[in-house]
Amino acid sequence: MARIRNKKPRSDKTDSEANQSSADNPIDLTSPEHGPEITNEEDFISLELGDPRSRQEKRFLERSKRKREDMEQSQDDPEIDDSLYPWMESMRNTCLQPNITAHQLYERELNCLLQYLEPTDVEVQMRRFLVHRIQKVIEKTVSKDAKVEVFGSFATNLFLPDSDIDLVVISSKHIMLRKLGMALDVAGLCKDLKIISKATVPVIKFEDSLTGLKVDIILDSTTGIHSAEVIGDMMRAAPALRPLTMLIKLFLASRSLNEVFTGGLGGYAIVCLVMSFLQNHPKIQSGSIVPERNLATLLLDFFQLYGFGFNMRLTGVCVEGQGSYHYKNISVSRTGNPVFNIMDPRDRGNDIGSKSYNAMTIVRCFRAAYLTLTSNIYKKQELLDHLDRTHPSFKERVCESSILAPTFFVLDTTAQQRRFLQSVYRLGRWKNEEAAKTFKFENYNKK
Protein backbone atom coordinates (compact mmCIF):
# COMPACT_ATOMS: atom_id res chain seq x y z
CA MET A 1 0.00 0.00 0.00
CA ALA A 2 1.31 3.41 -0.91
CA ARG A 3 1.94 5.82 1.92
CA ILE A 4 2.13 9.57 2.25
CA ARG A 5 5.01 11.16 4.03
CA ASN A 6 3.64 13.54 6.63
CA LYS A 7 3.83 17.12 5.47
CA LYS A 8 5.45 19.89 7.45
CA PRO A 9 2.93 22.22 9.06
CA ARG A 10 2.07 25.04 6.71
CA SER A 11 2.09 28.68 7.69
CA ASP A 12 -1.08 30.71 7.94
CA LYS A 13 -0.33 32.71 4.81
CA THR A 14 -3.14 34.05 2.73
CA ASP A 15 -3.67 32.71 -0.79
CA SER A 16 -2.04 35.87 -2.14
CA GLU A 17 1.05 35.56 0.06
CA ALA A 18 1.38 31.86 -0.68
CA ASN A 19 1.20 32.46 -4.43
CA GLN A 20 3.76 35.26 -4.25
CA SER A 21 6.20 33.25 -2.15
CA SER A 22 6.27 30.34 -4.60
CA ALA A 23 7.67 32.32 -7.51
CA ASP A 24 10.99 30.47 -7.37
CA ASN A 25 9.24 27.12 -7.60
CA PRO A 26 5.94 27.81 -9.34
CA ILE A 27 4.82 24.21 -9.75
CA ASP A 28 5.94 21.18 -7.81
CA LEU A 29 3.61 18.22 -7.46
CA THR A 30 5.82 16.50 -4.92
CA SER A 31 6.97 19.45 -2.83
CA PRO A 32 5.97 19.16 0.85
CA GLU A 33 4.89 22.79 0.59
CA HIS A 34 2.32 21.94 -2.01
CA GLY A 35 1.00 18.55 -0.99
CA PRO A 36 1.71 14.95 -0.03
CA GLU A 37 4.85 13.39 -1.46
CA ILE A 38 4.13 10.34 -3.55
CA THR A 39 6.30 7.44 -2.42
CA ASN A 40 4.76 4.66 -4.50
CA GLU A 41 3.91 4.61 -8.18
CA GLU A 42 0.73 2.56 -7.94
CA ASP A 43 -1.29 4.52 -5.39
CA PHE A 44 -1.53 8.15 -4.43
CA ILE A 45 -2.74 8.31 -0.86
CA SER A 46 -2.24 6.26 2.25
CA LEU A 47 -5.25 4.35 3.44
CA GLU A 48 -3.51 2.75 6.41
CA LEU A 49 -2.29 5.79 8.32
CA GLY A 50 -4.23 8.44 10.17
CA ASP A 51 -5.98 11.29 8.41
CA PRO A 52 -3.24 12.65 6.10
CA ARG A 53 -4.66 16.15 5.72
CA SER A 54 -2.53 19.02 6.88
CA ARG A 55 -3.79 21.55 9.40
CA GLN A 56 -4.21 24.13 6.63
CA GLU A 57 -6.24 21.70 4.55
CA LYS A 58 -8.44 20.89 7.57
CA ARG A 59 -9.03 24.59 8.20
CA PHE A 60 -9.89 25.13 4.54
CA LEU A 61 -12.30 22.18 4.60
CA GLU A 62 -13.94 23.58 7.73
CA ARG A 63 -14.45 27.00 6.11
CA SER A 64 -15.76 25.41 2.92
CA LYS A 65 -18.17 23.03 4.62
CA ARG A 66 -21.10 25.42 4.87
CA LYS A 67 -20.81 26.53 1.24
CA ARG A 68 -20.60 22.96 0.01
CA GLU A 69 -23.62 21.94 2.07
CA ASP A 70 -25.62 24.76 0.49
CA MET A 71 -24.63 23.57 -2.98
CA GLU A 72 -24.48 19.83 -2.69
CA GLN A 73 -25.99 16.90 -0.87
CA SER A 74 -24.10 15.99 2.30
CA GLN A 75 -21.97 12.88 2.02
CA ASP A 76 -23.02 11.92 5.58
CA ASP A 77 -26.35 10.79 4.14
CA PRO A 78 -25.87 7.16 3.11
CA GLU A 79 -28.80 7.21 0.73
CA ILE A 80 -27.86 7.86 -2.88
CA ASP A 81 -30.08 10.06 -5.03
CA ASP A 82 -29.78 8.32 -8.39
CA SER A 83 -30.92 11.46 -10.18
CA LEU A 84 -27.69 13.18 -9.06
CA TYR A 85 -25.38 10.18 -9.28
CA PRO A 86 -26.78 8.04 -12.13
CA TRP A 87 -23.49 6.18 -12.64
CA MET A 88 -24.01 4.42 -9.29
CA GLU A 89 -26.47 2.05 -10.93
CA SER A 90 -23.58 0.66 -12.98
CA MET A 91 -21.40 0.65 -9.88
CA ARG A 92 -23.87 -1.60 -8.06
CA ASN A 93 -23.85 -4.02 -10.98
CA THR A 94 -20.08 -4.48 -10.97
CA CYS A 95 -18.39 -7.47 -9.40
CA LEU A 96 -16.50 -6.57 -6.22
CA GLN A 97 -13.69 -8.77 -4.97
CA PRO A 98 -13.68 -9.34 -1.19
CA ASN A 99 -10.18 -7.90 -0.89
CA ILE A 100 -10.98 -4.70 -2.78
CA THR A 101 -9.46 -1.46 -1.43
CA ALA A 102 -11.02 1.98 -1.22
CA HIS A 103 -8.71 3.32 -3.90
CA GLN A 104 -9.78 0.48 -6.21
CA LEU A 105 -13.41 1.33 -5.47
CA TYR A 106 -12.64 4.94 -6.34
CA GLU A 107 -11.11 3.84 -9.66
CA ARG A 108 -14.09 1.58 -10.37
CA GLU A 109 -16.60 4.34 -9.66
CA LEU A 110 -14.70 6.86 -11.77
CA ASN A 111 -14.81 4.43 -14.69
CA CYS A 112 -18.58 4.10 -14.21
CA LEU A 113 -18.92 7.89 -14.34
CA LEU A 114 -16.82 8.08 -17.49
CA GLN A 115 -18.96 5.39 -19.11
CA TYR A 116 -22.05 7.42 -18.25
CA LEU A 117 -20.56 10.55 -19.82
CA GLU A 118 -19.80 8.80 -23.11
CA PRO A 119 -22.15 10.11 -25.82
CA THR A 120 -24.69 7.53 -26.90
CA ASP A 121 -25.15 6.66 -30.55
CA VAL A 122 -28.51 8.41 -30.55
CA GLU A 123 -27.03 11.60 -29.10
CA VAL A 124 -24.40 11.73 -31.82
CA GLN A 125 -26.95 10.89 -34.50
CA MET A 126 -29.48 13.51 -33.44
CA ARG A 127 -26.80 16.20 -33.23
CA ARG A 128 -25.66 15.33 -36.74
CA PHE A 129 -29.27 15.50 -37.90
CA LEU A 130 -29.66 18.95 -36.34
CA VAL A 131 -26.62 20.21 -38.28
CA HIS A 132 -28.08 18.65 -41.45
CA ARG A 133 -31.44 20.37 -40.91
CA ILE A 134 -29.74 23.74 -40.50
CA GLN A 135 -27.64 23.13 -43.61
CA LYS A 136 -30.73 22.36 -45.69
CA VAL A 137 -32.63 25.46 -44.50
CA ILE A 138 -29.66 27.70 -45.33
CA GLU A 139 -29.18 26.13 -48.77
CA LYS A 140 -32.86 26.58 -49.58
CA THR A 141 -33.51 30.07 -48.26
CA VAL A 142 -30.23 31.93 -47.79
CA SER A 143 -27.34 30.74 -49.96
CA LYS A 144 -26.92 27.57 -52.00
CA ASP A 145 -23.14 27.62 -51.70
CA ALA A 146 -23.10 28.13 -47.91
CA LYS A 147 -21.52 25.36 -45.85
CA VAL A 148 -22.23 24.68 -42.18
CA GLU A 149 -19.14 23.59 -40.24
CA VAL A 150 -19.06 22.25 -36.69
CA PHE A 151 -16.54 23.42 -34.11
CA GLY A 152 -16.38 23.34 -30.33
CA SER A 153 -17.15 20.33 -28.15
CA PHE A 154 -19.21 18.42 -30.73
CA ALA A 155 -16.40 18.64 -33.26
CA THR A 156 -13.87 17.35 -30.73
CA ASN A 157 -16.17 14.74 -29.12
CA LEU A 158 -15.83 16.48 -25.75
CA PHE A 159 -19.50 17.31 -25.30
CA LEU A 160 -21.74 16.58 -22.34
CA PRO A 161 -25.38 15.51 -22.92
CA ASP A 162 -26.64 19.10 -22.72
CA SER A 163 -23.67 20.89 -24.33
CA ASP A 164 -24.38 23.55 -26.93
CA ILE A 165 -23.64 22.94 -30.60
CA ASP A 166 -21.27 25.53 -32.10
CA LEU A 167 -21.58 26.14 -35.83
CA VAL A 168 -20.05 28.48 -38.37
CA VAL A 169 -21.64 29.27 -41.73
CA ILE A 170 -19.06 29.84 -44.43
CA SER A 171 -20.09 31.29 -47.77
CA SER A 172 -18.53 33.12 -50.70
CA LYS A 173 -21.47 35.49 -50.57
CA HIS A 174 -22.12 37.99 -47.80
CA ILE A 175 -24.83 36.71 -45.47
CA MET A 176 -26.72 39.00 -43.14
CA LEU A 177 -26.90 37.61 -39.62
CA ARG A 178 -30.47 38.77 -39.14
CA LYS A 179 -31.59 37.26 -42.44
CA LEU A 180 -30.09 33.93 -41.44
CA GLY A 181 -31.77 34.01 -38.05
CA MET A 182 -35.16 34.86 -39.55
CA ALA A 183 -34.81 32.04 -42.10
CA LEU A 184 -34.18 29.49 -39.35
CA ASP A 185 -37.09 30.88 -37.34
CA VAL A 186 -39.53 30.76 -40.25
CA ALA A 187 -38.46 27.17 -40.96
CA GLY A 188 -39.58 26.23 -37.45
CA LEU A 189 -36.15 25.29 -36.11
CA CYS A 190 -35.94 27.90 -33.39
CA LYS A 191 -37.22 28.49 -29.91
CA ASP A 192 -36.06 31.55 -28.01
CA LEU A 193 -34.15 33.03 -30.96
CA LYS A 194 -31.56 35.69 -30.13
CA ILE A 195 -29.56 37.61 -32.72
CA ILE A 196 -26.63 39.33 -31.02
CA SER A 197 -25.16 41.48 -33.75
CA LYS A 198 -23.12 43.87 -31.59
CA ALA A 199 -21.03 41.26 -29.77
CA THR A 200 -17.28 40.97 -30.41
CA VAL A 201 -18.22 37.93 -32.50
CA PRO A 202 -21.80 38.39 -33.76
CA VAL A 203 -23.82 35.28 -33.03
CA ILE A 204 -27.23 33.68 -33.43
CA LYS A 205 -28.43 31.75 -30.38
CA PHE A 206 -31.48 29.53 -30.18
CA GLU A 207 -32.89 26.29 -28.84
CA ASP A 208 -33.69 23.65 -31.44
CA SER A 209 -37.44 23.00 -31.47
CA LEU A 210 -37.00 19.27 -32.13
CA THR A 211 -34.14 18.19 -29.87
CA GLY A 212 -34.09 20.93 -27.23
CA LEU A 213 -30.36 21.39 -27.84
CA LYS A 214 -28.95 24.91 -27.73
CA VAL A 215 -27.18 26.19 -30.84
CA ASP A 216 -24.74 29.04 -31.46
CA ILE A 217 -24.10 30.12 -35.07
CA ILE A 218 -21.45 32.56 -36.25
CA LEU A 219 -20.45 33.63 -39.76
CA ASP A 220 -17.26 33.21 -41.81
CA SER A 221 -14.81 32.64 -38.97
CA THR A 222 -12.46 29.65 -39.11
CA THR A 223 -10.86 30.28 -35.70
CA GLY A 224 -13.04 27.73 -33.93
CA ILE A 225 -12.46 25.13 -36.65
CA HIS A 226 -8.69 25.47 -36.36
CA SER A 227 -8.90 25.32 -32.56
CA ALA A 228 -10.84 22.06 -32.85
CA GLU A 229 -8.07 20.70 -35.08
CA VAL A 230 -5.46 21.65 -32.47
CA ILE A 231 -7.48 19.90 -29.76
CA GLY A 232 -7.75 16.82 -31.96
CA ASP A 233 -3.97 16.76 -32.37
CA MET A 234 -3.51 17.04 -28.59
CA MET A 235 -5.95 14.20 -27.89
CA ARG A 236 -4.13 11.94 -30.35
CA ALA A 237 -0.84 12.77 -28.64
CA ALA A 238 -2.23 12.26 -25.11
CA PRO A 239 -5.01 9.63 -24.84
CA ALA A 240 -5.66 10.56 -21.19
CA LEU A 241 -6.57 14.10 -22.22
CA ARG A 242 -10.12 13.34 -23.31
CA PRO A 243 -11.41 11.46 -20.22
CA LEU A 244 -9.80 13.92 -17.80
CA THR A 245 -11.20 16.85 -19.76
CA MET A 246 -14.69 15.33 -19.70
CA LEU A 247 -14.47 15.03 -15.91
CA ILE A 248 -13.28 18.61 -15.41
CA LYS A 249 -15.94 19.90 -17.81
CA LEU A 250 -18.66 18.11 -15.84
CA PHE A 251 -17.18 19.35 -12.56
CA LEU A 252 -17.21 22.99 -13.69
CA ALA A 253 -20.51 22.81 -15.58
CA SER A 254 -22.34 21.51 -12.50
CA ARG A 255 -21.10 24.63 -10.66
CA SER A 256 -21.89 27.06 -13.51
CA LEU A 257 -18.18 27.79 -13.97
CA ASN A 258 -17.85 26.60 -17.57
CA GLU A 259 -18.85 29.71 -19.49
CA VAL A 260 -16.39 32.50 -20.24
CA PHE A 261 -19.08 35.20 -20.34
CA THR A 262 -19.91 34.44 -16.69
CA GLY A 263 -16.27 34.32 -15.64
CA GLY A 264 -15.78 30.57 -15.96
CA LEU A 265 -13.35 28.50 -18.02
CA GLY A 266 -14.35 27.69 -21.58
CA GLY A 267 -13.80 24.31 -23.18
CA TYR A 268 -10.61 25.32 -25.00
CA ALA A 269 -9.05 26.66 -21.80
CA ILE A 270 -9.99 23.50 -19.88
CA VAL A 271 -8.34 21.32 -22.53
CA CYS A 272 -5.15 23.38 -22.35
CA LEU A 273 -5.03 23.24 -18.53
CA VAL A 274 -5.44 19.46 -18.57
CA MET A 275 -2.89 19.08 -21.37
CA SER A 276 -0.35 21.22 -19.53
CA PHE A 277 -0.89 19.12 -16.40
CA LEU A 278 -0.20 15.92 -18.35
CA GLN A 279 2.84 17.39 -20.12
CA ASN A 280 4.47 18.49 -16.85
CA HIS A 281 3.51 15.62 -14.55
CA PRO A 282 6.80 14.17 -13.25
CA LYS A 283 5.69 10.54 -13.35
CA ILE A 284 4.41 10.87 -16.92
CA GLN A 285 7.59 12.64 -17.96
CA SER A 286 9.71 9.87 -16.46
CA GLY A 287 7.58 7.12 -17.99
CA SER A 288 6.75 5.73 -14.54
CA ILE A 289 3.03 5.51 -15.27
CA VAL A 290 0.76 5.05 -18.28
CA PRO A 291 -1.60 8.05 -18.00
CA GLU A 292 -4.73 6.44 -19.45
CA ARG A 293 -4.38 3.55 -16.96
CA ASN A 294 -4.08 5.89 -13.97
CA LEU A 295 -6.94 8.33 -14.48
CA ALA A 296 -8.17 8.15 -10.89
CA THR A 297 -4.75 9.05 -9.49
CA LEU A 298 -4.23 11.75 -12.11
CA LEU A 299 -7.59 13.35 -11.30
CA LEU A 300 -6.49 13.76 -7.69
CA ASP A 301 -3.15 15.14 -8.87
CA PHE A 302 -4.94 17.63 -11.12
CA PHE A 303 -7.08 18.95 -8.27
CA GLN A 304 -4.04 19.11 -6.00
CA LEU A 305 -1.91 20.97 -8.53
CA TYR A 306 -4.41 23.63 -9.56
CA GLY A 307 -6.00 23.81 -6.12
CA PHE A 308 -2.87 24.09 -3.98
CA GLY A 309 0.37 24.05 -5.95
CA PHE A 310 -0.07 26.27 -8.99
CA ASN A 311 1.03 29.89 -8.71
CA MET A 312 -1.66 31.45 -10.87
CA ARG A 313 -0.49 35.01 -10.24
CA LEU A 314 3.01 34.55 -11.61
CA THR A 315 2.86 31.44 -13.80
CA GLY A 316 1.50 31.05 -17.32
CA VAL A 317 0.70 27.86 -19.22
CA CYS A 318 1.88 26.94 -22.72
CA VAL A 319 1.05 23.60 -24.37
CA GLU A 320 3.08 24.05 -27.53
CA GLY A 321 5.50 21.22 -28.25
CA GLN A 322 6.28 19.36 -25.03
CA GLY A 323 4.62 22.06 -22.95
CA SER A 324 6.13 24.60 -20.60
CA TYR A 325 5.43 27.13 -17.86
CA HIS A 326 6.43 30.76 -18.15
CA TYR A 327 6.61 33.66 -15.74
CA LYS A 328 4.12 36.40 -16.31
CA ASN A 329 3.50 39.82 -14.92
CA ILE A 330 0.80 39.79 -12.28
CA SER A 331 -2.40 40.11 -14.27
CA VAL A 332 -5.97 40.53 -13.16
CA SER A 333 -9.35 40.66 -14.82
CA ARG A 334 -11.38 43.80 -15.22
CA THR A 335 -12.92 43.04 -11.84
CA GLY A 336 -9.47 42.99 -10.21
CA ASN A 337 -9.39 39.23 -9.65
CA PRO A 338 -6.36 37.09 -10.61
CA VAL A 339 -6.84 34.99 -13.72
CA PHE A 340 -5.21 32.03 -15.43
CA ASN A 341 -2.68 32.88 -18.13
CA ILE A 342 -3.18 30.23 -20.85
CA MET A 343 -1.38 30.79 -24.13
CA ASP A 344 -3.42 29.84 -27.19
CA PRO A 345 -1.30 27.23 -29.03
CA ARG A 346 -2.55 28.72 -32.30
CA ASP A 347 -1.85 32.34 -31.40
CA ARG A 348 0.79 33.24 -28.81
CA GLY A 349 -0.73 36.69 -28.42
CA ASN A 350 -4.10 35.31 -27.35
CA ASP A 351 -4.54 34.56 -23.64
CA ILE A 352 -7.58 32.26 -23.46
CA GLY A 353 -7.78 32.51 -19.66
CA SER A 354 -7.78 36.30 -19.36
CA LYS A 355 -11.57 36.70 -19.35
CA SER A 356 -12.23 34.00 -16.76
CA TYR A 357 -12.61 36.41 -13.85
CA ASN A 358 -13.93 33.71 -11.50
CA ALA A 359 -10.59 31.90 -11.59
CA MET A 360 -10.12 32.10 -7.82
CA THR A 361 -13.54 30.54 -7.30
CA ILE A 362 -12.47 27.73 -9.62
CA VAL A 363 -9.24 27.27 -7.64
CA ARG A 364 -11.21 27.04 -4.39
CA CYS A 365 -13.49 24.43 -5.97
CA PHE A 366 -10.44 22.41 -7.05
CA ARG A 367 -9.11 22.57 -3.49
CA ALA A 368 -12.39 21.40 -2.01
CA ALA A 369 -12.56 18.60 -4.60
CA TYR A 370 -9.12 17.29 -3.65
CA LEU A 371 -9.85 17.41 0.07
CA THR A 372 -13.30 15.86 -0.26
CA LEU A 373 -12.18 13.02 -2.53
CA THR A 374 -9.20 12.09 -0.38
CA SER A 375 -11.38 12.26 2.73
CA ASN A 376 -14.04 10.06 1.12
CA ILE A 377 -11.46 7.47 0.09
CA TYR A 378 -10.04 7.44 3.60
CA LYS A 379 -13.52 7.03 5.12
CA LYS A 380 -14.37 4.27 2.66
CA GLN A 381 -11.24 2.38 3.65
CA GLU A 382 -12.22 2.72 7.30
CA LEU A 383 -15.61 1.22 6.43
CA LEU A 384 -13.98 -1.65 4.53
CA ASP A 385 -11.70 -2.38 7.46
CA HIS A 386 -14.70 -2.84 9.76
CA LEU A 387 -17.00 -4.77 7.42
CA ASP A 388 -17.34 -8.54 7.28
CA ARG A 389 -16.28 -9.09 3.70
CA THR A 390 -17.87 -12.53 3.59
CA HIS A 391 -21.32 -11.25 4.58
CA PRO A 392 -24.02 -11.31 1.84
CA SER A 393 -24.68 -7.60 2.40
CA PHE A 394 -21.02 -6.60 1.86
CA LYS A 395 -21.52 -5.25 -1.66
CA GLU A 396 -24.69 -3.41 -0.71
CA ARG A 397 -22.97 -1.71 2.21
CA VAL A 398 -19.96 -0.75 0.12
CA CYS A 399 -22.05 0.75 -2.68
CA GLU A 400 -24.64 2.56 -0.55
CA SER A 401 -22.49 5.73 -0.60
CA SER A 402 -20.56 7.29 -3.45
CA ILE A 403 -16.89 8.23 -3.18
CA LEU A 404 -17.29 10.77 -5.98
CA ALA A 405 -20.25 12.50 -4.33
CA PRO A 406 -20.65 15.39 -3.83
CA THR A 407 -17.58 16.36 -5.87
CA PHE A 408 -19.24 15.04 -9.01
CA PHE A 409 -22.95 15.08 -9.71
CA VAL A 410 -25.18 15.32 -12.75
CA LEU A 411 -27.68 18.15 -12.85
CA ASP A 412 -31.27 17.13 -13.47
CA THR A 413 -31.38 19.30 -16.59
CA THR A 414 -28.44 17.32 -18.02
CA ALA A 415 -30.08 13.96 -17.39
CA GLN A 416 -33.41 15.26 -18.71
CA GLN A 417 -31.78 16.37 -21.97
CA ARG A 418 -30.36 12.88 -22.47
CA ARG A 419 -33.73 11.23 -21.81
CA PHE A 420 -35.55 13.71 -24.04
CA LEU A 421 -33.21 13.09 -26.96
CA GLN A 422 -33.68 9.34 -26.60
CA SER A 423 -37.45 9.77 -26.67
CA VAL A 424 -37.33 12.02 -29.75
CA TYR A 425 -35.47 9.31 -31.60
CA ARG A 426 -37.44 6.31 -30.39
CA LEU A 427 -40.83 7.94 -30.97
CA GLY A 428 -39.75 8.89 -34.50
CA ARG A 429 -40.52 12.59 -34.11
CA TRP A 430 -37.74 13.33 -36.58
CA LYS A 431 -39.58 11.49 -39.37
CA ASN A 432 -41.82 14.47 -40.09
CA GLU A 433 -38.83 16.71 -40.78
CA GLU A 434 -38.26 17.49 -44.46
CA ALA A 435 -34.51 17.06 -43.99
CA ALA A 436 -35.07 13.44 -42.89
CA LYS A 437 -35.50 12.50 -46.55
CA THR A 438 -31.84 13.32 -47.23
CA PHE A 439 -30.31 12.06 -43.99
CA LYS A 440 -29.41 8.46 -43.28
CA PHE A 441 -30.51 7.30 -39.85
CA GLU A 442 -29.02 4.21 -38.30
CA ASN A 443 -31.24 1.82 -36.35
CA TYR A 444 -30.13 1.97 -32.71
CA ASN A 445 -32.05 -0.27 -30.38
CA LYS A 446 -29.96 -0.04 -27.22
CA LYS A 447 -28.79 3.55 -27.10
N, C-alpha and C positions, 0 to 999 in steps of 0.2 A: 504494500500500500504506500502510495506517495505521501510524503509529509511536507508540511510547511515549516520552515525555520521561523521562529518567533521574530516579529519585527521589533525594532527599537521604538520606544514611545515617540509619537510625533509631537511637535510643538503645537501650540494653539494659534498658529498663524491663520490669517484670513485667506480666502481663496486668492485674492489679489497678491498678497505677500508671498504665498506659496508659489504662485506662477512666476512672479518676478525672480524669486531666489533660485529657480531651477534653470536659469538661462544657460548655465554652463553645461547642463546635462538635460536637454529639453525632453528627451524621451528615453525611458529605460524601464523595460518591462520587468526586469529582475532586481532593480534597485530596492533595498529595504525602505528607502524613502517613499517609494511609489507603490509598494504592495508586496505580497508574499513572494519569497524566492522559490522558484520551482526547483525541486531537487530530484525529480523523477520524470522521465519523459512520457510515461503512460497517463498518469493522473495529474490533476492540477491542485487539488486541495486535500488536506488531511481529514480523514473521517474517523480517526482513532484518537486524536488528541482533544484537548478542550477547545472551546470556542476560539477560533483563530483570529477573530476580528480585533483590530487595534482599538485603543481607546477613542481615537478620533473617529474611526468608522462607526463605533457604537454611539457616539454622541450625534453623528450625522444621521444615523438610522433613527435615533430617538426624536430628533427634530423633524424628520421627514414622515414619521409615523402618522401624524394627524392628517397631513395632506394626502398621503396614500390611501388612508381609510376613507377619505371623502371621495376619492376617485375610483377606488377599486374595492372589490370584495375582500374581506379579511381572510387571510390564510388560516386563521384559527378555526374557522368553520369547516368541519370535515366534509360537509355536503358539497358536491360539485354541481354547479349550474351548467348543464351541458350547452346551454345557449351561448355562454361565454367561453367555454373550453371544449368545443366540439371534437377536438382530436382525442379526448379522453375515452371516447367510445372505442377507438382503435386500440388505445392503450390497454383497455380492459380485455380485449380479445387476443392480446399477445401472450405467448408462452413465457412464464417467468421461472427461471431456475431457482431452486431453494437457496443456493449460495449467492444470489445476486446482491450486488452492492448498490448503495444509493447513487453513486456516480454512474453506474451502468443503467440504473432506472432513469436517471436524468438524460442520458444519451438516448435511451429507448423512447422516452417521451418527446424529446426534441425531434427525433425522426418521424414520430407520428404527426407532430405539428407541421413539419415540412411536407409530409405526404398530403396533409389537408390543404396546404397552400398551393399545391401544384394545380395549375389550370386544368379543368376537365376538357374533354374533347368537345363537348357542347359549348362551353364558354369560348373556346378558340373559334369554333365554327360560327357562332352567332356574332362574334365580333367581326369576323371576316365578312359575314353577310351584311352587317351594318356599313362597313366601308364600301362594299359593292353597291348597296342601295344609294349611298351618297354619290358615288361615281356616276351611276346611271342618271340621277336627277340632274347633275351638273352637265353631263354630256347632252342631255335632252333640252335643257332650258337656258343654260348659261354659255357654255363653250364646248364644242365637239372635240377640240384638241386638248382640253384640260385633263390633267392626270392627278389623281388623289394618291398621295404617298403617306405612309404611316411612319411616325417617329415616336419617341418616348417609350414608355414601359411595354406597350403592346409590341412594338418593333423589336425590343430586346428580350421579350419573354420574361419580364420582371414585374408583371402586373398582378395585383391582388384582385379578388373577385369583383370589387366595386371601383377599381381604378378607372380614371378617365381614359378616353381614346384621343390621342393627339394626332391631328392630320394637317397636312399642308397641301394646298391646291396650286399646282404649277401649270402655267399656261403661257403660250407665246403672245396671247392677247391680254390686254389689261382688263382685269375683272374688278368690278366695284364690290366692295365688301357687303354693302347693304343689299345690292342686287342678289348676291349669292345667298345671303341670309333669308331674304324674302322668298327666293325660289325653293329653298329647303322647307320653309314654313308652309308655303302653298301646297307643296307635295305631301304634306302631312307627316313629315319626319320629326318635327320639333315640338317640344313642350318647353315652356319657359325660355324662349329665345332671347338672347342678349347679344347685341352688336356693339362691341366696344371699339370704336374707331379711333379714339384719342389716346389709347394706351401706347406705351413704347413700342410694342408689337401689336398692331390691331388684330383683334380676334373675334370670332363668332363662338358663342357658348350656348349650348342647349342640351336638353335631355331627350334622348331618342324615345319616340312615342311607342315603339315596339318592345325594345329590350330594357328600357329604363336606364341605360348606360349614359353617362355624361360625355359630351364630345366638345373638344376645342378645335377650331379650324383657323389656320392662318393662311396667308397668301405668299407665294413666290419666295420663300425663305428656305434655304437648304441647310441651315445651321443645325437644326434638330436631327436631320437625316444623317449628317456627318458625325454628330455626337453619338448617335445610335451605332454607327459603324465602329467608332472608337470603343464603345462599351462592348460590342461584340468581340473585338480583338482582345480586350482585357479578359473577358470570360473564357475565351479559348486558351489564353495563356495561364489562367488561374482558375481551375474548375471549382474551387471552394468559394469563389467570388459570388456566384449566383445564389446558392442557398443562404449564405451569411447576409447578403444584401436583402433577400426576401424577408428574413427575420427582422432586420433593422427597420425595413420599410413598414412592416406590420407594427413593430414596437412604437415607432413614431406616429404612424397614422392613427393608432388607437388613442393617442394623446393629442391629436390635432396639431402635430409638430412636423408635418410632412409637406407643407405648402410654403413656398418662398414668400408669397404676398402676405402671409400672416406671420412671417418671421421664422418659419421652420426651414428644414433642409429639404431641398428638392431631390428628385431621384438621381440626377446626375451627380450631385454633391455627395449623396450617400454612397453611390458606387465608388467614387474616388476615395472617400474616407476608408471604406472597407478594403479597397485595393492597396492603398498606402499601408494599412495595418498588415496585410499579408506580405507585402514586399519587404517590410522592415522587421517582421517578427524574427527574433534570433533563432528559434528552433526550425523555422522554415528555411531561413537563410543557410543554416548549417546542414540541412537535410536530415535533421533528427526525427522529424515527423512528416507524414503525408497529410497535407491540410484537409483534403476532402474526407479523410478517415478520422479526423479529430475535430469535427465541427463543434461539438459540445464544449470541449476545452477552449477552442478558439473564440467561441462566443463570450465566455467568461473573460478571456484575455482582452477582447475588444472592449467590453464594458469597463474593465479595470484600466486599460490604457487611456481611453477618452474620458473616463469619469474621474480618474485620480492622477494619472501620470503624464498627461499631455499638456504642455505649456501653450495654451491657445493664444495667449497675448503676444508671445515672441516667436512662435514657430509656425511656419507655413508648410503646406503639403504639396508635393509634386509627384505625379505618378508616371511621368515620362520615363522610358527606358526601364531601368531596374528600380526606379523610385528613389526619392530622397526627401529630406527635410531641409528647410532653409529658414534662416533668421529673417524676421520682418520687423518693420517699425510697428510700435503698438498702434493698432488700428481698432476703431470702434464704428458701430453703425450710426445712423443719423440720430438714434435715440440715446447714444452714448454708451451702449453696451458693447463688450468685446465680442468679436465674431471670429469664425473660422476663416483662415486664409487658405483657399484651395485653388491651386493653379489649374486652369482649364488646359488639358493636354493638347487641345487643338489650337489654343490661343493663349500664349503666355501672359498677355496683357489683361486677360479676363479672369477675375477672381470670382468663382462661382459660389463662394461662401459669404461674400461681403454683405448681401442683403438679408441674411438669416439672423435678424436682430435678437431672436430668442435663443441664441447659442448657449448662453449660460443656463437657461432652463433645460436645454437638451443635455448639457453636461451633468446637471443635478439628477436628471432622470437616469442617465447612464450609471451614475454612482449608486443610486438606489437600486437599480437592476442588479448590479454586481453584488451588493450587500444582501439583497433579498434572496437571490439565487443561491449564493454560498450558504446562507443561513438555512434555506429550505433543504438543501442537500445534507447539511449537517443534522438537521432535525429528522430527516428521513432515515439517515443511518442510525440515529438513536432509536427510532421506532423499530428498524430491522433487528437491532441488537437485542430487543426485548420481546420480539415476537417468536412464537413457536412456528418454525418454518415448515413443520410437517403437518400443521393443522389445516383442515379443509378450507378454512376462511382466510388463509394467509394471503392469497392473491387479492381477495376482496379488501382486506385491511390495507394492503400496500397501495392499492389503486383508488382508495376512497378520497385521497387528496392529491392535488397536482403540485409537482415541484415547480413547474413553470408559472403557475398562478401565484400572485396576480401580476407578475412581470409581463406575461403575454396573455392576451385575451382577444377574442374576436367580437367586434361590435355587432349588435343585432342587425344594423343596417347592412353590414357586409354579408352576413349569413343570409339575410332576406334577399339580397341581390342575386346570390348564387341560386337560391331556390326558385326565384322568379324566372331567371333565365332558363333553368331546367324545364319549368312548366311551359314557357313560351315555345320551346322546342317540341316537347312531348305532345302538347295539345295541337301542334301544327298551325299556330297562329301566323307563322311566317308564310304559309302557303298562299294567302290572299295578296301578298305583296307582288307587284308587277315585276320587280327585280328577281323574284324567285325563279322566273322562267329561264333566266340566263346565269343562274348560280347552281353549282352542283353541291347538293347536300349529301353527306354521308349518313348512313343509318347507324346511329349509336343507341344501343339498348341499355348499356350499363351506366353511362356517364351523361 
